[in-house]
Each structure stands twice: as C-alpha cells, then as structure tokens.
Amino acid sequence: MKLNYINGSKTCIINENQGVTYITFPGLAAHSKDLLHAFSTRLGGVSEDYLGTMNLSFSRGDDREKVMENHRRFAAATGYDEKRLVFSDQVHLTHFHKVSEEDCGKGIIRESDIKEIDGLVTNVPEIPLITFYADCVPLFFYDPVKKVIAMAHSGWKGTVERIGGKMISYMIAEYGCESRDIVCAIAPSICQSCYEVSEDVALRFLEVFGKEHGSSLLYPKPDGKYQLNLHKACEITLLEAGILPKHLDITDLCTCCNPNFFFSHRASHGRRGNLAGVMMLKSPA
C-alpha cells in the first residue's frame, strides 16, 4: 500500500522498520533517549481480509497466533518486549490503573485482572503500556521531570467527561507531576467531517464545554444531527488542564478518511481490527 496521504502529515512522523509502518510525534520523539512511543497502522502484519494486516486485538475474531505474530512484529520494529505488555480494558469510563512490575504480561501472555480501565500510567521503566483504537482518540502523556508515562482512550464519552484533564490530575496526585512539564500527543482518530452525532450528544458537549466553544466543536446538519470535533475537545481539555501549547502535538490524520492505513469502526461498519498505541519508559543508561 502506498502512503500518499499519510506522508503529507504535518504533525506526525511516519516510520517504517522491518516492514512495519507506525507513527510517532515530534514532541515525544524529542525524548527518545528516555521514552519509547508508537501508534500502529494497518501495515506490516499477517492478519487477513478485513483484519488485515496489523490487527493487535484478541477480541476481533482474529486467529490468536496471527495476533501474537503481529505483536511480535510491532514490538521488534519499535523496540520493546511484547511479553511484558500491559493491556487496558476499555469501556468508555474515566478509570485509571497504576501499572507495576506485577502487571507485566497481563492481557497478552496471561489473564488480566485489569478491568474497566481506559487509562494506564506508570513510572516503572521497561513496562510497555498498550491501549486500543479504531476511531476513538488516543492520548499520550509524558512527564520528563518525574519520568512518568500515561495513555488514555478517549471516545466521545471519555472526551465529554474530560478524561485527558482527569489523567493529568491523576499524574499530579499520584506522582507529583506538574502540568507545565507534561508533553502530550493527540493521535490519529476520527475527524469532525466523518463523525456525526445525535442532538443529545451535541447538547452534552455544549453543556460541558460551554457555548463559547460550540462553533469549534460542532456544526449542525439539516437533519438535526451534528458533526463533532473530538480532536478539538481534547485539545481544549488538555490546555485548560495546564498543558503548554508547545508541549502538545495534535494529529491531522483521520482514521475514517484513511481506511487503507488505519482501522476505522465507522468506515468499515464494524468489520475491522484494532490499532494500538504503545508507550514505555526506557531504563537509565
């Protein structure tokens, strides 16, 4: 597959290693000595048909060995041990889990007791965190001062509940982080032109974010529905939580507009695999 559109991104770095194509972000990449991060594409795996090729989820009806091989390939290309991955269990809530060494392997090589969790956070090196997507917004967080990483899955329910701001508050409370130090990225997800919502969802966003943000978050359609800008809502939340604009990368890539490169629930009408975001602190040299 050619990368005609994706190579035009101004906010993402397109990487290819060992046949695997993945995305990184400039602000986080500036800390590559201490931090590993990546967001997958569909390219470089062994899954077939609508799951092709880099499906990273065991819950989409894929052959388990093919998913394991995809994880091995993605890990080898980006630089972590897939057997130490810690999986989230995403249910569109704003619950977080502080990951420790005893969690390593949960979800991939052993059963996980991490349930109903849409955010993972740790300050322990060499533990790769992984969260899954197919249109929802992936949020990446890194505090280079306190050496803390976090990831959050932000669908419309998490976004209207300001999951990004809640994760920042959690990092401050649990690890002593300061918002001005945290580097963030909003990774590829569905864009406003592709994301139609009902009036009740639109009104909920207006209630939470205020009418002053209404024109940037929503535009009405003649049929009474609205187009919703999840990227902008996450940006507003992160900036209001104290993230500095220079520490925030915001994607210009849409999963639904680019179904050859990304899995998209809306574009595929539910017949799809899952993308994944990964973060890991590296051990001090």
C-alpha positions in Angstrom: 0.0 0.0 0.0 1.3 3.5 -0.8 1.4 6.2 1.7 0.3 9.1 -0.5 -1.9 10.9 2.1 -0.3 9.8 5.3 3.1 11.1 4.1 1.5 14.6 3.9 1.0 14.8 7.7 2.5 17.9 9.3 2.0 16.7 12.9 3.2 13.1 12.8 6.4 11.3 12.0 5.9 8.3 9.7 8.3 5.5 10.5 9.0 2.2 8.7 11.1 -0.6 10.2 11.3 -4.3 9.4 8.2 -3.9 7.1 6.1 -2.3 9.9 4.8 1.2 9.4 4.0 3.2 12.6 3.6 6.8 13.7 5.4 8.9 16.3 5.0 12.5 17.4 7.7 15.3 17.4 7.3 16.4 21.0 7.5 12.9 22.4 10.2 11.9 19.9 12.4 14.6 21.3 12.7 12.5 24.4 13.5 9.2 22.6 16.6 8.7 24.8 14.2 8.1 27.8 11.0 7.2 26.1 9.5 4.8 23.5 6.2 5.6 21.9 4.4 4.5 18.8 1.0 4.3 17.2 0.3 1.5 14.8 -1.2 1.5 11.3 -2.7 -1.4 9.3 0.6 -2.1 7.6 3.1 -4.8 8.4 1.2 -7.7 10.0 -0.1 -11.1 9.0 -3.9 -10.9 9.6 -6.2 -11.3 6.7 -9.3 -9.9 5.0 -10.9 -7.1 7.0 -8.5 -7.7 9.8 -5.5 -7.2 7.6 -2.8 -6.8 8.3 -1.7 -5.4 11.7 -4.7 -6.2 13.9 -3.4 -6.0 17.5 -6.6 -7.1 19.4 -7.5 -10.6 20.5 -11.2 -9.6 20.7 -12.0 -9.0 17.0 -12.3 -12.7 15.9 -8.8 -13.0 14.6 -6.6 -16.1 14.9 -4.7 -15.8 18.1 -1.4 -16.9 16.6 -1.7 -14.2 13.9 -2.4 -11.6 16.6 0.7 -12.8 18.5 2.8 -12.6 15.4 1.5 -9.0 14.8 2.6 -8.1 18.4 6.0 -9.7 17.8 6.5 -7.7 14.7 5.2 -4.4 16.1 7.4 -4.9 19.2 10.5 -5.7 17.2 10.0 -2.7 14.9 9.6 -0.2 17.8 11.8 -1.7 20.5 10.1 -3.4 23.4 9.4 -6.9 24.7 5.8 -7.9 23.8 5.7 -10.5 26.6 5.9 -7.6 29.1 2.9 -5.6 27.6 0.2 -4.5 29.9 -3.3 -4.3 28.2 -6.0 -1.8 29.0 -9.7 -3.0 29.3 -11.5 -0.1 27.7 -15.2 0.6 28.5 -15.5 4.3 27.9 -15.2 5.3 31.5 -12.5 7.5 33.2 -10.9 4.9 35.4 -7.1 4.6 35.6 -4.7 1.9 36.7 -1.2 2.5 38.1 0.9 -0.2 36.4 3.6 -2.0 38.4 6.0 -4.8 37.6 3.5 -7.4 38.8 1.2 -6.4 35.9 3.7 -7.3 33.2 2.2 -9.7 30.6 -1.4 -9.1 31.6 -3.6 -9.4 28.6 -1.1 -11.0 26.2 0.5 -14.0 27.9 -1.6 -14.3 31.0 -5.1 -13.4 32.1 -5.6 -9.8 33.2 -7.4 -8.6 36.3 -7.2 -5.0 35.0 -10.9 -4.4 34.3 -12.9 -1.4 33.1 -9.8 0.7 32.7 -9.4 3.4 30.0 -6.1 4.8 31.2 -2.8 3.3 32.1 0.0 5.1 34.0 3.4 4.1 35.3 6.9 5.4 36.4 8.5 2.0 36.2 10.9 1.5 33.3 10.7 -1.3 30.7 7.0 -1.8 31.1 5.2 -1.2 27.8 1.6 0.1 28.1 -0.8 -0.6 25.3 -4.3 0.8 24.5 -6.5 0.1 21.5 -8.4 2.1 18.9 -10.5 2.2 15.8 -11.7 5.8 15.6 -11.6 6.9 19.3 -8.9 9.4 20.4 -5.6 8.1 21.7 -4.0 10.4 24.3 -0.3 10.2 25.1 1.3 11.8 28.2 4.9 12.0 29.3 6.5 13.9 32.2 10.2 14.2 31.6 10.9 15.6 35.0 9.2 13.0 37.1 9.7 10.2 34.5 6.0 9.2 34.3 4.1 8.0 31.2 0.4 7.6 30.7 -2.1 6.7 28.0 -5.8 7.3 27.8 -8.6 6.1 25.5 -10.9 9.0 24.7 -14.2 8.1 22.9 -17.0 10.6 22.9 -18.0 9.6 26.4 -14.5 9.9 27.8 -14.0 13.2 25.9 -17.1 14.8 27.3 -16.0 13.6 30.8 -12.6 15.3 30.1 -10.6 12.1 30.5 -7.4 14.0 29.5 -7.7 16.5 32.3 -8.5 13.8 34.8 -5.4 11.9 33.7 -3.3 15.0 34.3 -4.9 15.4 37.7 -4.1 11.7 38.5 -0.5 12.2 37.5 -0.2 15.2 39.7 -1.9 13.5 42.7 -0.1 10.1 42.4 3.4 11.1 41.1 3.8 14.8 42.0 3.8 15.9 38.3 3.3 19.5 37.2 1.1 20.1 34.2 3.5 22.6 32.7 6.1 19.8 32.4 3.9 17.2 30.7 4.3 16.5 27.0 1.2 15.3 25.2 0.0 14.0 21.8 -3.4 13.5 20.3 -3.0 10.6 17.9 -5.0 9.7 14.8 -8.7 9.2 15.3 -11.9 10.2 13.5 -12.2 13.8 12.2 -15.1 16.2 12.5 -16.2 15.7 8.9 -16.6 12.0 9.5 -18.1 12.0 13.0 -21.8 12.5 13.0 -23.6 12.5 16.4 -27.2 12.9 17.6 -28.5 16.1 19.2 -28.4 14.7 22.7 -24.6 14.1 22.4 -24.1 17.6 20.9 -26.1 19.2 23.8 -24.0 17.3 26.3 -20.8 18.7 24.8 -22.3 22.2 24.8 -23.2 21.8 28.5 -19.7 20.7 29.4 -17.5 22.9 27.2 -19.8 25.9 27.0 -21.3 27.9 24.1 -18.0 29.8 23.6 -16.5 26.6 22.2 -19.7 25.5 20.4 -18.7 26.7 16.9 -15.3 25.0 17.1 -16.6 21.7 18.4 -19.9 21.3 16.5 -21.6 22.2 13.3 -25.3 21.4 12.7 -26.8 19.5 9.8 -30.2 20.0 8.2 -31.4 16.6 9.6 -31.0 17.7 13.2 -27.7 15.9 13.7 -24.2 17.4 14.2 -20.6 16.9 13.2 -18.4 16.7 16.4 -14.7 17.6 16.6 -13.2 15.2 19.2 -9.7 16.4 18.5 -10.6 20.0 19.4 -12.5 18.9 22.5 -9.4 17.0 23.7 -7.2 20.0 22.9 -9.4 22.3 24.9 -9.4 19.9 27.8 -5.6 19.5 27.8 -4.8 23.2 27.5 -7.3 24.1 30.3 -5.7 21.5 32.5 -2.4 23.3 32.2 -0.6 21.7 29.2 1.6 24.2 27.4 0.7 24.7 23.7 4.3 24.0 22.8 4.1 20.6 24.6 1.0 19.4 22.6 1.1 17.7 19.2 -2.4 17.4 17.6 -2.9 14.9 14.8 -4.0 16.0 11.3 -4.8 12.3 10.3 -8.3 10.8 10.4 -8.8 7.1 10.8 -12.1 7.1 8.9 -10.7 9.2 5.9 -7.8 6.7 5.6 -9.2 3.2 5.9 -6.3 1.7 3.9 -3.9 2.9 6.6 -6.0 2.7 9.8 -8.8 0.6 11.2 -12.0 2.6 11.4 -15.2 1.4 13.0 -17.3 3.8 11.1 -15.7 3.3 7.7 -15.9 -0.5 8.0 -19.3 -0.6 9.7 -17.7 -2.6 12.5 -15.8 -5.1 10.4 -12.3 -4.2 11.5 -9.3 -4.9 13.7 -7.8 -2.6 16.3 -4.9 -0.2 16.1 -2.8 0.3 19.2 -0.8 3.0 21.0 2.3 1.9 23.0 4.5 3.8 25.5 7.4 2.7 27.6 10.0 4.3 29.8 13.5 3.2 29.0 15.9 2.2 31.7 18.5 4.8 32.6 21.7 4.3 30.6 
